[in-house]
Each structure stands twice: as C-alpha cells, then as structure tokens.
Amino acid sequence: MKRREFIGLSAAGVLGLCLEDKLTVAEACSKRGSGDYSVVILGDTHFDTEPASVYHSNYNEKVEWLNRVQRAEFARNGEMWRERCPKLLKRAACLISEDTKMAFQMGDLIQGDCGSGEVHKKMLTDVMDSFKSEFGGLPFVTVVGNHDIRGVDAKAAYHEMMPKRMSAELGKEITKTTFDFNIGNDAFIVIDFNHPDDDEVEKLLKDTKGARHTFVIVHGPLFPYDANSCRWFYHGKDTPEHTEARLHFRREFARRNVIALCGHTHKTEFADWWGDGGRITQMTMNSVWAKPEFGKYEVEAQGAAEYGEIRKRNPFMDNGDPIKDETAIFDEYRSGLRSYTWSRAAGSYKLLVSRKHVYVDFYAGDSTFLSQRFVLR
C-alpha cells in the first residue's frame, strides 16, 4: 500500500476573523496563530430551540420514563440555547486565527427526537447553516452522534443528507458516515460509533499509513467513560464479538499512537493511556452548557485511582434500574493511565498542532481567558 499524498486545506477568507458581539470578547480574538495549524472545536451541542414544538411537534414516545427524560432534555436545550450557548458559540468563533484550517463538532450536533424525517433534516440544515455562518465559512466537519440519528426516520435522513454535506465541506466525495481527510501531513479518521464499519476503519488506517499524526474523531469515546451508562463507547458492548473488536482496534490505535477527539459524555475529560505497545491520548469535549456553573473549569476527578469512581455516586440508570458493577472494565484501563482528569465544564476548544507539540486549549463557558491547556503530544 502506497503512502497517501497529503494535501493541506486552506481557510481563505477567514484570516483574522473575529465577530463583533455584545459579550466583550472581541479583545480575545487572536490575529496570529501559534503552531503549524489550528482547528476550532465544539463538543456536543444538542442544538434545539424554544418552544419545543418548533422541532418536536411530531414527537410521540410511548415509553413513560423515556418520554419524561427526553422532554426534560427538550426543556434543558431550549433554556441553554436561549442565551448561554449562543455566547459559547460566539466565543468559539473568536478562537479563529490566521492558521485556523477548519472547525470540528464532536457529534450530537442536534437533539433529534423530531418524530419526522423531514423535520430532522430541517434541524440538521438549520444548525449546519447557522454554525457555518458563525465560523465565517470555515470548512465545518461533524461526526455522527447517537442523537443525530435518534427518532422516526432520523437515521435515514442523516445518512441521506450529511455525507453530501461533508463532501461539500471537504471538497472530496464522502459516501459514508465513516470517512477520512487530511490537514497537511496529518490524518483524520472520522468513525461512526453507532454502527461501526470495521472493514472501512481498517482500510482507512492502511490508507493513511505514514501520517505524522493520526487523529480519530468519534462521538463515543474509545475508553469506557465514568458515568452510569459507561458502555456507550467504541465497541463497548459487553459481548464476545464487541470485546474482540474493541481489543483489536485498541491495539491498532495504540500502534499508531492515535490522538482521539471525542464527545458524548457532556464532560471535559483528558486521558493519556499507554499500552498494547503504544499510546492513545483521548480528549473528550463538551459544549452542552446545561447549567451556569458548568461555565467554570473545575476538576472533580484526577489520576488513575479515581477513574471509574464518579459513576458510583449515582448507582441507578435513568429507568430506575441499578447500575451494573463495571469495576473490571475500568481496571483493564486503569494501569495504563498516565494522566486522567474529569470535569463537568462546557465550553469551546482550540486544537494547536506544531512540529513539536499537539495542544488543546479549553475556554470554559464564554470565558475570554484560557481555562486549561491539555498537552496531547
């Protein structure tokens, strides 16, 4: 297999972009970038609006507890998108600098639950157009999350619409929800964790062999995450088939020293794991500013010993069932963790890639000041 010829992307027309707003963040916009290139990143956004009837008038969930939980999510989304999340989005736009090539979003772009495929498409179109405009026309790449395909005819709507949209954003033909692209000599492999296409992931790993850095963009994290539903990670189901696939790809990713960019957990988490003959560094990002206090960066768990302990504080699932003891799966990863932090903070992120380092700078809420720098390489 020949090495791919990597071609750099440009961001013409957005150099030095800073959108004016009433949030006193204009002074925070950098006119000069640092490193070879940068990417502005949003975590989960769960785009929605008030009143809920705009996108959810056809919603008709029959299961009582699920109906209750999901309608609470509609209310949460409407409240946070009334004021806080627009501020967060404008702050993210002010992270764009001369070296910014693209903008990423880590899945769960929308809430879903529309009850209609056509309304689902409208929700996707509305948010893509809005975010694209906010970021001044930068190529905008998103990975499919579970909410992005949730609801009546939602999966079909997403699969019909979004590969075409990603093709337009990337300037290359995208036909699946697992695909790849490059920035300079770095490879970015975008993986659909809802329906893993193992053959396609194997192919993309081979096609991108020789990349300087290999980034995996996947909504659900590569490692089990510290919450009651800890099995919502890549090939995380507790079956022999998924366990075999999980361990196989963990080895493959470690051998490539993959940097994983994830969402789903609604947390800002950092994990640096060494094992299987290599290293996987995982940055999990969150832009669901569900409560005002999540606009501040406060670490609630730190170090390998605390990995998996947060979920024990609430030992019940949303339907009232007790959580399963998953100590073994956390122990499997714990010994390889050289760094681990867990925070409820939501905000925007900037990936900085240079010859010497890979950083992610995190800005909690709509803060004009750097909240935390994560050293990925």
PESUL-V123930 format. One record per pair of residues at least 24 apart in sequence whose C-alpha atoms are under 7 Angstrom apart, sorted by the first residue. I is the first residue (numbers start at 1). J is the second residue. Records with the same first field share a line. If there is no record, write none. Layout:
I: J, J
This chain:
3: 207, 208, 209, 210
4: 207, 208
6: 182, 184, 185
7: 182, 183, 184
8: 182, 183, 184
9: 101, 183
10: 101
11: 100, 101, 102, 138
14: 136, 138
15: 97, 98
16: 96, 97, 98
17: 96, 97
18: 93, 94
19: 93, 94
25: 91, 368
28: 94, 368
29: 94, 95
30: 95, 97
31: 97, 98
32: 97, 98
33: 97, 98, 99
35: 352, 353, 354
36: 353, 354
37: 99, 100, 101, 352, 353, 354
38: 99, 100, 101, 350, 351, 352, 353
39: 100, 101, 102, 103, 350, 351, 352
40: 92, 95, 96, 102, 103, 104, 349, 350, 351
41: 103, 104, 105, 348, 349, 350
42: 104, 105, 106, 286, 287, 348, 349
43: 105, 106, 263, 285, 286, 287
44: 105, 106, 107, 108, 109, 263, 264, 266, 286, 287, 288
45: 108, 109, 110, 287, 288
46: 77, 108, 109, 110, 111, 288
47: 77, 109, 110, 111, 127
48: 77, 78, 81, 110, 111
49: 77, 78, 81
50: 78
55: 114, 119, 123
56: 113, 114, 115
58: 114, 115, 116
59: 113, 114, 115
60: 115
65: 319
76: 290
80: 289, 290
84: 289
85: 289
87: 366
88: 347, 348, 365, 366
91: 366
92: 348
93: 134, 135
95: 350
102: 138, 139, 140
103: 138, 139, 140, 141
104: 140, 141, 142
105: 141, 142, 143
106: 142, 143, 218, 219, 262, 263
107: 142, 143, 144, 145, 219, 263
108: 144, 145, 146, 147, 148
109: 148
110: 147, 148
111: 147, 148
112: 147, 148, 149, 150, 151
113: 150, 151
114: 151
115: 151, 152
116: 152, 153
117: 152, 153, 154, 157
120: 154, 157
121: 157
139: 169, 170
140: 169
141: 166, 169
143: 190, 192, 217, 218, 219
144: 177, 192, 219
145: 219
146: 194
180: 204
185: 211, 212
186: 211, 212, 213, 214
187: 211, 213, 214, 215
188: 214, 215, 216, 217
189: 215, 216, 217
190: 216, 217, 218
191: 217, 218
192: 218
193: 218, 219, 220, 234
214: 256, 258, 259
215: 258, 259, 260
216: 258, 259, 260, 261
217: 260, 261, 262
218: 261, 262
219: 262, 263, 264
220: 262, 263, 264
221: 262, 263
224: 330
226: 307, 308, 310, 311
227: 310, 311
228: 311, 315, 316, 317, 323
251: 276
253: 280
254: 278, 279, 280
267: 342, 343, 344, 345, 346
268: 342, 343, 344, 345, 346
269: 341, 342, 343
270: 340, 341, 342
271: 337, 339, 340, 341
272: 337, 338, 339, 340
273: 336, 337, 338
274: 336, 337
275: 336
281: 376
286: 346, 347
287: 346, 347, 348
288: 346
289: 346, 365
294: 344, 345, 346
295: 345, 346, 347, 364, 365
296: 345, 364, 365
297: 343, 345, 364, 371
298: 343, 345
299: 341, 342, 343
300: 342, 343
301: 341, 342
302: 340, 341, 342
303: 339, 340, 341
304: 334, 337, 339, 340
307: 334
